[in-house]
Amino acid sequence: MSDTPAPPPRSRRWMLYAPLGFAAAAGAGFWVMLRGLQTGGYDPRGVPSALLGQPVPDFSLPPLEASGLPTLTAADLRGPLPAPVVVNFWASWCVPCIVEHPQLMRLQREGIRVLGINYKDRAPDGAAFLTRHGNPFAKLGRDEPGRVAIDWGVYGVPETYLIDRQGLIRWRYAGPITPDLLDRDLRPLLRRYA
């Protein structure tokens, strides 16, 4: 008998190379991402949405009673609409929502219809947020369990959508609307779909 170990069975040899293959694939993906960042072809905040160009999903939400606003329904977003509208998913516990709130207030002052969906929030907390920071919303619904957000494909709050006059979703942004983003992206789209 020989003291040399028997070679591993042929069917398990691939397992020796699997970590090397995984590392090569991850390195290639990272290189592609870095090249995209250099050329501007990769937006790390860009989140794809299957709903772009589609009508809003059906939904029905209870109102945020303390706000005094009528509740938002899918019927409010069905075309034809008099002008494009902005739909914003937000919550009182969301720090980036505080950052973007002045931009929503600006849109409202400029006559843009902003509609809100209060996401996974307690009603008193949502109402207190609007009292403290101002209320940019023409209509507002509460999605406390988060089911409507799932249908819209929401990744987290804040998340904002632009609905055109025909009731189709034309733009989606995951993250806070900053002054730069408002001027660079959203305003041109509001003009385009007016």
C-alpha positions in Angstrom: 0.0 0.0 0.0 1.1 3.5 -0.8 1.1 6.4 1.6 0.1 8.9 -1.0 -3.5 10.1 -0.7 -5.9 9.3 -3.5 -6.8 12.3 -5.8 -10.2 13.8 -5.1 -13.0 12.4 -7.3 -13.4 14.3 -10.6 -16.9 15.4 -9.7 -15.6 17.4 -6.7 -12.6 19.1 -8.4 -14.8 22.0 -9.6 -15.3 22.9 -6.0 -11.7 23.8 -5.7 -12.0 26.3 -8.5 -15.4 27.8 -7.5 -13.9 30.4 -5.1 -11.5 31.6 -7.8 -14.3 31.9 -10.3 -16.5 33.8 -7.9 -13.6 36.2 -7.1 -13.0 36.8 -10.8 -16.7 37.5 -11.5 -16.9 39.9 -8.5 -13.7 41.7 -9.7 -15.1 42.1 -13.2 -18.4 43.5 -11.9 -16.5 46.0 -9.7 -14.4 47.1 -12.6 -17.5 47.6 -14.8 -19.1 49.7 -12.0 -15.9 51.8 -11.6 -15.8 52.4 -15.4 -19.4 53.5 -15.3 -18.8 55.9 -12.5 -15.9 57.5 -14.5 -18.0 57.8 -17.7 -21.2 58.8 -16.0 -23.0 55.7 -17.3 -23.6 54.2 -13.8 -25.8 55.9 -11.3 -25.4 54.3 -7.9 -28.7 55.8 -6.8 -30.5 54.7 -9.9 -33.0 51.9 -9.1 -34.8 50.3 -12.0 -38.5 50.2 -12.0 -40.8 47.9 -13.9 -43.6 50.5 -13.6 -42.0 53.2 -15.8 -44.4 53.9 -18.6 -47.2 52.0 -16.8 -50.3 53.2 -15.0 -50.1 53.4 -11.3 -51.1 50.2 -9.5 -54.6 50.0 -8.0 -54.7 51.0 -4.3 -57.0 52.3 -1.6 -55.6 53.9 1.5 -57.1 55.3 4.7 -56.6 59.0 5.3 -54.3 60.6 7.8 -57.2 62.0 9.8 -55.2 64.6 11.8 -53.9 66.2 8.6 -57.4 67.2 7.5 -56.6 66.2 3.9 -58.7 63.9 1.7 -57.2 60.5 1.2 -55.3 59.6 -1.9 -56.6 56.8 -4.2 -55.5 55.3 -7.4 -58.4 57.1 -9.1 -56.7 60.4 -8.3 -53.8 59.3 -10.5 -55.7 57.9 -13.5 -55.6 60.1 -16.7 -56.5 62.4 -18.0 -55.1 64.7 -15.4 -55.0 68.5 -15.7 -51.2 68.5 -15.1 -48.5 66.0 -14.1 -48.4 65.2 -10.4 -45.7 64.2 -8.0 -46.3 61.3 -5.6 -44.0 61.1 -2.6 -43.6 58.1 -0.2 -42.4 59.5 3.2 -42.4 58.8 7.0 -41.9 60.9 10.1 -39.0 58.6 11.3 -37.1 59.1 8.0 -34.2 61.6 8.3 -33.7 62.0 4.5 -37.5 62.9 4.3 -36.6 66.0 6.5 -33.8 66.9 4.0 -36.1 66.7 1.0 -39.2 68.3 2.6 -38.3 71.9 1.6 -38.2 70.9 -2.0 -41.7 69.4 -1.8 -42.8 72.6 -0.1 -41.3 74.6 -3.0 -43.1 72.5 -5.6 -46.4 73.0 -3.8 -45.9 76.8 -3.6 -45.1 76.8 -7.4 -48.5 75.1 -8.1 -47.2 71.6 -8.7 -49.7 69.1 -7.2 -47.8 66.9 -4.7 -49.6 63.9 -3.3 -48.3 61.9 -0.4 -48.2 58.4 1.0 -47.2 58.1 4.6 -45.3 54.8 4.8 -45.1 52.5 7.8 -45.8 55.3 10.2 -48.0 55.9 13.2 -50.8 58.4 12.4 -49.9 60.8 15.3 -46.3 60.8 14.3 -47.1 61.6 10.6 -49.5 64.4 11.6 -46.9 65.9 14.0 -44.3 65.8 11.2 -46.5 67.8 8.9 -47.4 70.3 11.7 -43.7 70.8 12.4 -42.3 71.0 8.8 -45.3 72.1 6.8 -47.7 70.2 4.6 -47.0 70.2 0.8 -49.6 67.5 0.0 -52.9 68.1 -1.7 -54.0 64.5 -0.8 -52.5 62.1 1.6 -53.0 58.4 2.3 -51.6 56.1 5.0 -49.8 52.9 4.1 -49.1 51.7 7.6 -48.6 48.0 6.7 -46.5 49.0 3.6 -48.5 46.9 1.1 -49.2 49.7 -1.4 -45.4 50.5 -1.4 -44.7 46.9 -2.3 -47.0 47.2 -5.3 -45.2 50.4 -6.4 -41.8 48.8 -6.0 -40.7 51.1 -3.2 -37.3 50.2 -1.8 -37.4 52.7 1.1 -38.4 56.2 1.9 -38.2 58.8 0.6 -39.1 57.7 -2.8 -40.7 60.0 -5.4 -42.7 59.4 -8.6 -43.8 61.6 -11.5 -47.2 60.8 -13.0 -47.9 62.3 -16.4 -51.3 63.7 -17.6 -52.3 60.3 -19.0 -51.7 58.7 -15.6 -48.5 56.9 -16.5 -45.4 56.7 -14.3 -42.7 58.6 -16.0 -40.0 59.0 -13.4 -38.9 57.5 -10.1 -36.3 58.5 -7.7 -35.2 56.6 -4.6 -33.7 59.0 -2.1 -34.2 62.6 -1.0 -35.1 65.2 -3.6 -32.3 67.8 -3.3 -32.3 71.3 -4.8 -29.9 70.2 -7.5 -31.9 67.1 -8.4 -35.1 69.2 -8.4 -33.6 71.6 -10.9 -31.6 69.1 -13.0 -34.1 66.2 -13.3 -37.6 66.9 -12.0 -38.3 70.4 -13.3 -37.4 69.5 -16.9 -39.7 66.4 -16.7 -42.5 68.5 -15.2 -42.2 70.9 -18.2 -41.9 68.0 -20.7 -45.1 66.3 -19.5 -47.1 69.5 -18.8 
